[in-house]
Amino acid sequence: MSKLAIMGGTPVLFETPPPFNTIRADEVTAAAEVVASGMMSGYIATSGEGFDGGPAAQKLERQWEEKFSIDHAIAINSATSGLVAAMGAIGISPGDEVIVPPYTMSATVIAPLAYGGIPVFVDIDPDTYCFAAGDVAAAITPSTRAIVAVNLFGLPAELIELRALADKHGIHLIEDNAQAPLARQNGRLAGTIGHIGIFSLNRHKHIQTGEGGICVTSDPELALRLRLIRNHGEVAVEDFGIDDITNLIGFNLRITEMAAAVGSVQLGRATDIIDETVRYAERLSDGLRGLDGFAPPHVPEDRIHVYYSWAGRYDEAKTGVPRQLFAKALQAEGFNAYEAYVQPLYMLPTFQRRRAIGRDGFPFTLTDRIYGPGLCPNCESLYERELLGYPICAYTLSEEIVEKLIEAFHKVHAERDALAAMHHKASAA
Ligand SMILES: *Cc1c(COP(=O)(O)O)cnc(C)c1O
């Protein structure tokens, strides 16, 4: 094969594909109509008309309910807000344990802290990058009140098993489904298997409104509690005849009419957008299967992956090249590989310094759990050595670009001995 770009050769792709952008004229029109109307938000902080926002916000919710075949969709201003609201709605109280994975966006593990909950980390499965129901079962204690499953990179966790486990213990399963709209396990939609599912409409996700999110639930009581937390619950609890007012104090987590209007149009396109993403990701996997020292994303038989990210596993022992150098060589060819994703989240200062709410270390003062290296070895290994992926939702791809990406990876892989030699020479110098 030809000389690697990192060694002065010609790159396979001359330019980075354009940023992912599915906003079209219809979204522009929808947003413009809202702006022209002057009614940029329909929410009012009372139990009356306006409690659930304006026409665009309510339309988005009804449309979401239909698309995901679920009784209640609650629009919010981000998935982060949704995660916090979910912790509030299920009544998380100081000292309650909430099981979370260490490999996710930080908001997943920070949300329980907002109500004094204690995040308990359960290691991920090295093949799926989601935690396994069996490992979660082993971590349940009398203090456990909830499990937050993350459908990471677009692959559902073992949701059906986790829901059965949660029900058996009388606790809640919350799904952080920010990365996996329209993913499935056994035909069932991710986000709708837990007691509450949370979707993101952030600009970096499959479908977007800039900032935004949706909570879904089939439980009418949880739906009402989420709506109260979204919109200054304290002023409305009496009107709704709520007896248990736990955690129903006021926030403003409301979505704007403009974002909601854009969200409706994006939701109408969701199947097409996601199908295309999946097609490119599957082609990438097929083109890169069977290479010594690299495995494309693993998809268990009972699941449909929607590839927010395409993340494979790299084995330095087999290629002889450190991951970082392999990734650099890929990047030089125009394959914008990423390594590591996030550090194991228990390494964040919040956990290392045990400080979240107030100056005295609450709620860590309520637990003697230790957060430190070695807590989740599979996650640490992925972070330090193994994860190697392509941010498939970050670029506007085409069939031709995907073929080039495959070619670039093969080129670097074929020249791994030359890369290893370059590495040894650099280390010896
Ligand atoms: C993006 C993301 C979030 C946060 O979503 P926002 O809408 O940006 O708040 C939470 N969890 C996961 C897994 C995410 O990928």
The ligand as an SDF file (V2000), in Angstrom:
LIG
                    3D

 15 15  0  0  0  0  0  0  0  0999 V2000
  -25.9290   14.5450   25.3580 C   0  0  0  0  0  0  0  0  0  0  0  0
  -26.1630   13.6590   26.5030 C   0  0  0  0  0  0  0  0  0  0  0  0
  -26.7870   14.1030   27.6760 C   0  0  0  0  0  0  0  0  0  0  0  0
  -27.1390   15.5340   27.8980 C   0  0  0  0  0  0  0  0  0  0  0  0
  -27.9800   16.0400   26.9340 O   0  0  0  0  0  0  0  0  0  0  0  0
  -28.2870   17.6260   26.8990 P   0  0  0  0  0  0  0  0  0  0  0  0
  -29.5490   17.7030   26.1150 O   0  0  0  0  0  0  0  0  0  0  0  0
  -27.1310   18.2510   26.2000 O   0  0  0  0  0  0  0  0  0  0  0  0
  -28.4380   18.0860   28.2830 O   0  0  0  0  0  0  0  0  0  0  0  0
  -27.0190   13.2100   28.6730 C   0  0  0  0  0  0  0  0  0  0  0  0
  -26.6490   11.9290   28.5720 N   0  0  0  0  0  0  0  0  0  0  0  0
  -26.0500   11.4600   27.4650 C   0  0  0  0  0  0  0  0  0  0  0  0
  -25.6840   10.0150   27.4130 C   0  0  0  0  0  0  0  0  0  0  0  0
  -25.7640   12.3080   26.4090 C   0  0  0  0  0  0  0  0  0  0  0  0
  -25.1400   11.8500   25.3310 O   0  0  0  0  0  0  0  0  0  0  0  0
  1  2  1  0
  2  3  1  0
  2 14  2  0
  3  4  1  0
  3 10  2  0
  4  5  1  0
  5  6  1  0
  6  7  2  0
  6  8  1  0
  6  9  1  0
 10 11  1  0
 11 12  2  0
 12 13  1  0
 12 14  1  0
 14 15  1  0
M  END
$$$$
